[in-house]
Amino acid sequence: MICKLSSSLLFCAVAMGAGAVSAQSSDVANWPAKPVRIVVPYAAGGSSDTLGRAIGLHLQTAFKQPFVIDNRPGGGGTIGSSQVAKTPPDGYTLVVSGIGSHVIAPVEVKTLQPMADFTHIAMLGGPATVLVVHPSMQVNTLNDFVALVQQQPGGLTWGSPGQGTHGELIGQLFAQRAKYAQTHIGYKGAAPAVADLAGGQIPAAFITYTSASSFIRSGKIKALAITSPKRSADLPQVPTFAEAGYPELNATTWFSLSGPHGMSPALVEKINAEVRRGMKSEPVRKLMEQEGIESQDWDAPTFTRYVQSEIDRWTPLVKSLGSSRKP
């Protein structure tokens, strides 16, 4: 009797497990059966919003369900991201994640655990950062720039889109490597930083190419180096930092697509595959070229490993800057 009972229990357990797998497979096959919300944890108009809307439109066309963009700015991207982390992992609430909200901000804000709270689905891409100067700063190369600021009594005053942004990290890292004194001015976004630079209120800034490109083309500011792995097609005359002897400054302000922790691997694979198709589509490729955005054709496990590598790369610098700011 015990043997029969055990066998029955085993049969029931196997049957229940098979039923759960079957139900999960059915859910993935039928996803999405209703509208999907994509939270952009920043204000409308920036690179994260632009990429989120572009890939959302592609997914909407591909899956024939609405993909609704929901801007929830604040807290360096952590407010909107935290809301997504608390939702069911069924694929109906996703977030435009990225280096700012899922690598930099959590080090100091500590409201998110980027690897424990999220399922990382796909890379979208992002712009490189450029070191730009006002034309009155009579330098034409990165070596000229370093030589000049090393001789200035107070060092260099420079701007970025804000304290804790990727632009600030690039500027701080470059100052450390080039060994010059500096005073950082963190603006509330890239637009006011570029405006002050073009107006001559500050001599230099570290800004994404997306934000600086129109000012560079008009001659209001001058680009000296870019953090991309190779020269930009739009700025062929501007060397990369790696070319100039600073390979550690190969970096982009990347954005991505993530969901709550615990999403089905099959569902993640399904979304990842369609996002990658979308990033290669003609409309998205044209947008990326216009915005100076670079991407990577990665599956979800490869992208997830990249997120961890970025956390390992930038956390020590973010912590050191946080300690230096404390009174």
C-alpha positions as CSV (number, residue, x, y, z in Angstrom):
1,M,0.0,0.0,0.0
2,I,2.8,2.4,0.9
3,C,4.5,1.6,-2.4
4,K,1.3,2.2,-4.3
5,L,0.6,5.4,-2.4
6,S,4.1,6.6,-3.1
7,S,3.8,5.8,-6.7
8,S,0.5,7.7,-6.9
9,L,2.0,10.7,-5.2
10,L,4.9,10.6,-7.6
11,F,2.5,10.3,-10.6
12,C,0.5,13.3,-9.3
13,A,3.7,15.3,-8.7
14,V,4.9,14.6,-12.2
15,A,1.5,15.3,-13.7
16,M,1.3,18.6,-11.8
17,G,4.8,19.6,-12.9
18,A,4.0,18.7,-16.5
19,G,0.8,20.8,-16.3
20,A,2.6,23.8,-14.9
21,V,5.2,23.6,-17.7
22,S,2.4,23.2,-20.3
23,A,0.6,26.3,-18.8
24,Q,3.8,28.3,-18.8
25,S,4.5,27.4,-22.4
26,S,1.0,28.4,-23.4
27,D,1.4,31.7,-21.6
28,V,4.6,32.4,-23.6
29,A,3.1,31.4,-26.9
30,N,0.1,33.7,-26.3
31,W,2.1,36.6,-25.0
32,P,1.2,39.4,-25.4
33,A,-2.6,38.9,-25.0
34,K,-3.1,42.4,-23.7
35,P,-1.3,45.8,-23.8
36,V,2.3,46.0,-22.5
37,R,3.5,48.9,-20.4
38,I,7.1,50.1,-21.0
39,V,8.2,52.4,-18.1
40,V,10.8,55.0,-19.1
41,P,12.2,56.2,-15.8
42,Y,13.3,59.6,-17.2
43,A,11.5,62.6,-18.7
44,A,10.3,62.6,-22.3
45,G,12.7,63.7,-25.0
46,G,16.0,62.1,-23.9
47,S,17.8,59.1,-25.4
48,S,16.1,56.6,-23.1
49,D,12.7,57.9,-24.2
50,T,13.6,58.0,-27.9
51,L,14.9,54.4,-27.8
52,G,11.9,53.2,-25.7
53,R,9.4,54.7,-28.1
54,A,11.2,53.4,-31.2
55,I,11.5,49.8,-29.9
56,G,8.0,50.0,-28.4
57,L,6.6,50.9,-31.8
58,H,8.4,48.0,-33.4
59,L,7.1,45.5,-30.8
60,Q,3.6,46.8,-31.2
61,T,3.8,46.2,-34.9
62,A,5.4,42.8,-34.5
63,F,3.1,41.5,-31.8
64,K,-0.1,43.4,-32.7
65,Q,-0.8,44.6,-29.2
66,P,-0.3,48.2,-27.8
67,F,3.1,48.9,-26.2
68,V,2.4,51.9,-24.0
69,I,5.2,54.3,-23.0
70,D,4.9,55.5,-19.4
71,N,7.4,58.2,-18.4
72,R,8.1,58.1,-14.6
73,P,11.2,60.3,-14.0
74,G,13.0,61.0,-10.8
75,G,15.7,59.6,-8.5
76,G,18.2,59.1,-11.3
77,G,15.8,56.6,-12.9
78,T,15.3,54.6,-9.7
79,I,11.7,55.7,-9.0
80,G,10.2,54.3,-12.1
81,S,12.5,51.3,-12.1
82,S,11.5,50.5,-8.5
83,Q,7.9,50.4,-9.5
84,V,8.6,47.9,-12.2
85,A,10.6,45.7,-9.8
86,K,7.4,45.2,-7.7
87,T,5.2,44.1,-10.6
88,P,4.5,40.4,-11.6
89,P,7.1,38.9,-13.9
90,D,4.6,38.2,-16.6
91,G,6.1,40.4,-19.3
92,Y,3.3,43.0,-19.2
93,T,5.4,45.6,-17.4
94,L,8.9,46.4,-18.7
95,V,11.4,49.2,-18.1
96,V,13.9,51.0,-20.2
97,S,16.9,50.3,-17.9
98,G,20.5,51.5,-18.4
99,I,23.8,52.5,-16.9
100,G,22.3,55.5,-15.0
101,S,19.4,53.8,-13.3
102,H,20.8,50.2,-13.0
103,V,24.5,50.7,-12.5
104,I,25.3,54.2,-11.1
105,A,22.3,55.3,-9.1
106,P,21.9,52.1,-7.0
107,V,25.4,52.5,-5.6
108,E,24.4,55.6,-3.7
109,V,20.6,55.5,-3.5
110,K,20.5,51.8,-2.5
111,T,16.8,51.4,-3.4
112,L,17.5,48.9,-6.1
113,Q,19.6,45.7,-6.5
114,P,20.1,45.7,-10.3
115,M,20.9,41.9,-10.6
116,A,18.5,40.7,-7.9
117,D,15.4,42.8,-8.7
118,F,15.4,42.6,-12.5
119,T,15.4,40.3,-15.4
120,H,17.7,41.8,-18.1
121,I,16.3,41.2,-21.5
122,A,18.1,43.1,-24.3
123,M,20.5,45.9,-25.1
124,L,19.0,48.9,-26.9
125,G,22.2,51.0,-27.2
126,G,23.3,54.5,-26.4
127,P,25.4,57.4,-27.4
128,A,29.1,57.9,-26.7
129,T,30.3,60.8,-24.6
130,V,32.4,63.7,-26.1
131,L,34.8,66.1,-24.5
132,V,33.7,69.4,-25.9
133,V,35.2,72.9,-25.3
134,H,34.3,76.5,-26.0
135,P,36.1,77.8,-29.1
136,S,37.8,80.4,-27.0
137,M,39.8,77.6,-25.4
138,Q,42.5,77.5,-28.0
139,V,43.2,73.8,-28.1
140,N,42.9,71.5,-31.1
141,T,43.9,68.1,-29.6
142,L,43.5,66.2,-26.4
143,N,47.2,66.6,-25.6
144,D,46.9,70.3,-26.1
145,F,43.9,70.3,-23.7
146,V,45.7,68.3,-21.0
147,A,48.8,70.5,-21.2
148,L,46.8,73.7,-20.9
149,V,44.6,72.6,-17.9
150,Q,47.7,71.2,-16.1
151,Q,49.2,74.7,-16.2
152,Q,46.1,76.5,-14.9
153,P,46.4,77.5,-11.2
154,G,42.8,76.4,-10.3
155,G,42.7,73.5,-12.8
156,L,39.7,73.0,-15.1
157,T,36.1,74.0,-14.4
158,W,33.8,71.7,-16.5
159,G,30.2,70.7,-16.7
160,S,28.2,67.5,-17.1
161,P,24.5,66.6,-17.2
162,G,24.5,66.2,-13.4
163,Q,26.2,64.7,-10.4
164,G,26.2,60.9,-10.6
165,T,25.6,60.8,-14.4
166,H,27.7,58.9,-16.8
167,G,29.1,62.2,-18.1
168,E,30.4,63.1,-14.7
169,L,32.0,59.6,-14.3
170,I,33.8,60.0,-17.6
171,G,35.0,63.5,-16.7
172,Q,36.2,62.4,-13.3
173,L,38.0,59.3,-14.6
174,F,39.7,61.4,-17.3
175,A,40.9,63.9,-14.8
176,Q,42.4,61.1,-12.7
177,R,44.2,59.5,-15.6
178,A,45.4,62.8,-17.1
179,K,46.4,64.2,-13.6
180,Y,44.9,67.6,-13.6
181,A,43.0,69.6,-11.0
182,Q,39.3,70.3,-11.6
183,T,36.0,71.8,-10.4
184,H,32.9,69.9,-11.5
185,I,29.6,71.7,-12.2
186,G,26.7,69.2,-12.3
187,Y,23.7,70.6,-14.3
188,K,20.1,69.4,-14.3
189,G,20.4,67.7,-17.6
190,A,22.6,67.9,-20.7
191,A,20.7,70.8,-22.4
192,P,21.6,73.5,-19.8
193,A,25.2,72.2,-19.7
194,V,25.6,72.6,-23.5
195,A,23.8,76.0,-23.4
196,D,26.3,77.3,-20.8
197,L,29.2,75.9,-22.7
198,A,28.1,77.4,-26.0
199,G,27.5,80.7,-24.2
200,G,31.0,80.7,-22.7
201,Q,30.0,80.3,-19.1
202,I,32.1,77.2,-18.7
203,P,35.1,76.2,-20.9
204,A,34.5,72.5,-21.2
205,A,32.0,69.7,-20.7
206,F,31.6,65.9,-21.0
207,I,28.3,65.4,-22.8
208,T,26.7,62.7,-24.9
209,Y,27.1,63.1,-28.6
210,T,23.4,63.1,-29.0
211,S,23.1,66.3,-26.9
212,A,26.1,68.0,-28.3
213,S,26.0,67.2,-32.0
214,S,24.0,70.2,-33.3
215,F,26.3,72.6,-31.4
216,I,29.4,70.9,-32.8
217,R,28.1,71.0,-36.3
218,S,27.3,74.8,-36.0
219,G,30.8,75.5,-34.6
220,K,29.5,76.8,-31.3
221,I,31.5,74.2,-29.5
222,K,34.5,72.0,-30.4
223,A,34.8,68.3,-29.9
224,L,38.3,67.0,-28.9
225,A,37.7,63.3,-28.2
226,I,34.9,60.7,-28.1
227,T,34.4,57.6,-25.9
228,S,33.2,55.3,-28.7
229,P,35.4,52.2,-29.6
230,K,35.9,53.7,-33.1
231,R,35.6,57.2,-34.7
232,S,32.1,58.4,-35.4
233,A,31.0,58.6,-39.0
234,D,29.7,62.1,-38.2
235,L,32.9,63.2,-36.5
236,P,35.6,61.5,-38.5
237,Q,38.2,64.1,-37.6
238,V,37.6,63.6,-33.8
239,P,39.8,60.8,-32.3
240,T,38.6,58.3,-29.7
241,F,40.1,58.6,-26.2
242,A,41.6,55.1,-26.8
243,E,43.5,56.5,-29.8
244,A,44.8,59.4,-27.7
245,G,46.2,57.0,-25.1
246,Y,43.2,56.5,-22.7
247,P,41.7,53.1,-23.5
248,E,39.8,52.9,-20.2
249,L,37.5,55.7,-21.5
250,N,35.9,53.4,-24.1
251,A,32.3,53.7,-22.9
252,T,28.7,54.5,-23.9
253,T,25.7,55.8,-22.0
254,W,23.7,52.7,-22.8
255,F,20.0,51.9,-22.4
256,S,18.3,48.5,-22.4
257,L,15.1,46.7,-21.8
258,S,14.5,44.8,-18.5
259,G,11.6,43.4,-16.5
260,P,10.9,42.2,-13.0
261,H,13.0,39.4,-11.5
262,G,11.8,35.9,-12.3
263,M,10.6,36.2,-15.9
264,S,10.3,33.0,-17.8
265,P,13.5,32.3,-19.8
266,A,11.4,31.4,-22.8
267,L,9.5,34.7,-22.6
268,V,12.8,36.6,-22.2
269,E,14.2,34.8,-25.3
270,K,11.0,35.7,-27.3
271,I,11.2,39.4,-26.4
272,N,15.0,39.5,-26.9
273,A,14.7,38.0,-30.4
274,E,12.1,40.6,-31.5
275,V,14.0,43.5,-29.9
276,R,17.1,42.5,-31.8
277,R,15.1,42.3,-35.0
278,G,13.8,45.7,-34.3
279,M,17.2,47.2,-33.7
280,K,18.2,46.1,-37.2
281,S,15.0,47.4,-38.9
282,E,15.4,50.4,-41.2
283,P,13.4,53.0,-39.1
284,V,15.4,52.2,-35.9
285,R,18.7,52.1,-37.7
286,K,18.1,55.5,-39.3
287,L,17.1,56.9,-35.9
288,M,20.3,55.4,-34.3
289,E,22.5,57.0,-37.0
290,Q,20.8,60.4,-36.5
291,E,21.3,60.2,-32.7
292,G,24.8,58.8,-32.8
293,I,23.6,55.7,-31.0
294,E,25.5,52.4,-31.0
295,S,24.1,49.0,-30.1
296,Q,25.1,45.3,-29.7
297,D,23.4,42.2,-31.1
298,W,23.4,40.2,-27.8
299,D,21.2,37.4,-26.5
300,A,19.9,37.9,-22.9
301,P,22.6,35.9,-21.1
302,T,25.3,37.8,-22.8
303,F,23.6,41.1,-22.1
304,T,23.1,40.1,-18.4
305,R,26.8,39.4,-18.0
306,Y,27.5,42.8,-19.5
307,V,25.3,44.5,-16.9
308,Q,27.3,42.8,-14.2
309,S,30.6,43.8,-15.8
310,E,29.5,47.4,-15.9
311,I,28.5,47.3,-12.2
312,D,32.0,45.9,-11.4
313,R,33.6,48.5,-13.5
314,W,31.9,51.7,-12.3
315,T,31.0,50.9,-8.6
316,P,34.5,51.7,-7.2
317,L,34.6,55.1,-8.9
318,V,31.0,56.0,-7.8
319,K,31.8,55.0,-4.2
320,S,35.0,57.0,-4.2
321,L,33.2,60.1,-5.5
322,G,30.5,59.6,-2.9
323,S,33.0,59.5,-0.1
324,S,34.8,62.7,-1.4
325,R,31.5,64.6,-1.4
326,K,30.6,63.8,2.2
327,P,31.2,66.7,4.6
